[in-house]
Amino acid sequence: MNGDIDYYVGTYSITPAREQLISFAGPYFVTGQGLLVAADDDTITGEDALTADDIVCSATGSTSIQRIKDETPAQTKEYDTYSTCVEDLKNGQVDAVTTDEAILIGYAAQNPTDLKVVGDVFSEERYGIGIQKGDTALEEYFDSVLTDGGDIWRAIFEKNLGASGVEATQPEVDPVD
C-alpha cells in the first residue's frame, strides 16, 4: 500500500476488505480452511466437532482464527507463525491448528506419524497476488502468466506442493476490473 514492494505472493487470501486497499491478480490457487490435529486424536473430526474445551491455534490476525472465533465454541491461541502453533500441537499445548488446508497438508506430510488433517474444508480461500491498488498493467501481466495453458502454474504447484499428494486444478483467473 505504501509502495515498498511491487507485489506479494504467499498464502494471501483475496477478501473484500483487502480488495478495498490493494488489487489482486489471480486467483492462482483455491483451497479451504482445515484442521490439523495429533495423529492419535479421534475426538476432533472437523469443525463441527470443536468444543469449548478445545484450543485451536492459528496466525495472529488471520481469516482462519477469526472464523474459529466467530463460528465455533473453541478457545483460540495466536502466534506470528503457523510453525509455532504446530510445535504447540506436537507438545500437547493446543488441540488443533487451523489455516488453509494446503499449508496443513504440508505439515502433516513432514510429520505423518504425529499429525493428520481431519474433516472437510470449511471455507473457500482464493489466493491472489497482491499488487498496488490500480496497477492494471502488473495485474494483467500476472493474469496472463497464470492462464498460459497451465504449464507455469503446474510447474509451480508440483515444485511446492506436489510431494504432499494433494490433487489440484488451476483455478480460473478473475478478469481485470
Secondary structure as UniProt FT lines:
FT   STRAND          7..8
FT   HELIX           16..19
FT   TURN            20..21
FT   STRAND          22..31
FT   STRAND          33..38
FT   TURN            39..40
FT   HELIX           47..49
FT   TURN            52..53
FT   STRAND          55..59
FT   TURN            60..61
FT   HELIX           63..71
FT   STRAND          75..79
FT   HELIX           82..90
FT   TURN            91..92
FT   STRAND          96..100
FT   HELIX           101..110
FT   TURN            112..114
FT   STRAND          115..118
FT   STRAND          125..132
FT   TURN            133..134
FT   HELIX           136..146
FT   HELIX           151..161
FT   HELIX           162..164
//
